[in-house]
């Protein structure tokens, strides 16, 4: 399905429904962008790393769900596993924020991706009531978008501080699965722990006050979840 | 160049943004063999595939092949022909997918280096005119007299005074060895050529096009091209040379623009000092010597000189003569090898209707050392044993690219069959084909990458 984001309006989308149980293309990616506010919940399930945006070379914070490009080991029959935290960037679908340039400068507007399988006519949650106001379901989705937007800003500042202080370092994995196949994983970056420990006093205070130490150590400890991914993949390979 | 910049702690992103830099992946020599329109060959910067292990030239020579030597053994010509960059925006600073050098604006680069040296490396920078040089009783330079600063004392003086050659030339009167008997070009005229549109390709290699009495360089920067004609004044005159250059430039930007450009004249006196380090003074750069800009050897020599001076900086005056002797031997060897390599480009030509090219083939103009190599290469391709120094300016690979690019035939012994070598060579040439298709699909356009560097920059990791 081709993505087709349009401005969400009560007048033209009053009869649309969204079924969160229907599969979405966003589920079938090996990683997704996440925000620092989510790190605590994420690190209980997923490894988190930085990857480079292929278009800009800039770093993004992501949670990892699988090994090959469209593999998501946390999705079974188009549904996210019920006992795991679902990242906000997955939960927001089929909605996203866009920029609208108006008389008073840029403002954020809500877009809906009409190409997403979740968007339906009959099944699912209504978006607007009879009087054209957003339903509690839509209000909730909009609050997810707002949390994401604010969190992306914070996440970007965290990344910039790490880059400026040379605290990022590449990691690579050579993984051997039980069926004898192996895979080399490149292009992941994490925090340079020794560098973190040798920050001068002023920097350390700045890191402490901005929760950067928390974020950093949550990311470092989340690397252990790679083993969980390997275990899940081994189970999957056994059944194939 | 990449190594040097990284070593002195420069950011590649800053360097590319502040010095109008583009990537250079080698040189394309057009019209050097017979002057026809489809006459060209490449000297890429990537070594032939498998070069660390075995020499592929014998295999290429003995197998019927529709691929040029450079295309058969190296994937970089395909990148050049596609105007592709040697790396991606996701590759960190100074990392390469394909080995590369730079095209840069020299004036901007000087300012950039000056700022880095003062702000980051803690160099004390004195702007002054040197109006006097005084020796001590051993003949060492004791001090320089600055017009405003007064006496400037030092243990070691590095002469970077350019063509002026103030210390090694004027003060010490170290003789200049003229090499124009080997390399004939003695004049250059140069122009800055504007792009027709901001989206014009930035060519990721130096184009060097043979002309009746020399050759034209064409170098792509981000904001403009630098184009110039180096020629021999004994084989053409200034007016003809100017016409040749304007004709060349007209082909891409039209005659009207070409005729409106300012032309700058630069005299070239091919040669070098008989020694470079005398007493407590060592010459680096143009004060040491100069050759035509073919194969861009000048900056390499500056880098190698700085490297050797810093590696072997004498810890006291007593051992300085030993270091100086080594330095002189090393660099005389390097100048000789560079002169041989430059001359090689001229002696395999078939452009016999031009006296410039005909005279270049005159055996008397060819150094004995090159004669010797050419005798050897009639029967065996260039290889590591031919070059004895640990840090050759040009490796055997470069000689292979030029020799076989120009259509030279090395006669191999007939009983050369060797199954394991042939297996190795076949495998490597297949590997090169795979690298061509992988690299051409992975790499962005050169202009596209330069625009991204301006906008986003490279990461340091």
Interface residues (C-beta under 8 A of the other chain):
Chain A: X52 X53 X54 X55 X56 X57 X58 X59 X163 X166 X168 X169 X170 X187 X189
Chain B: X88 X89 X90 X91 X452 X455 X456 X457 X458 X459 X460 X461
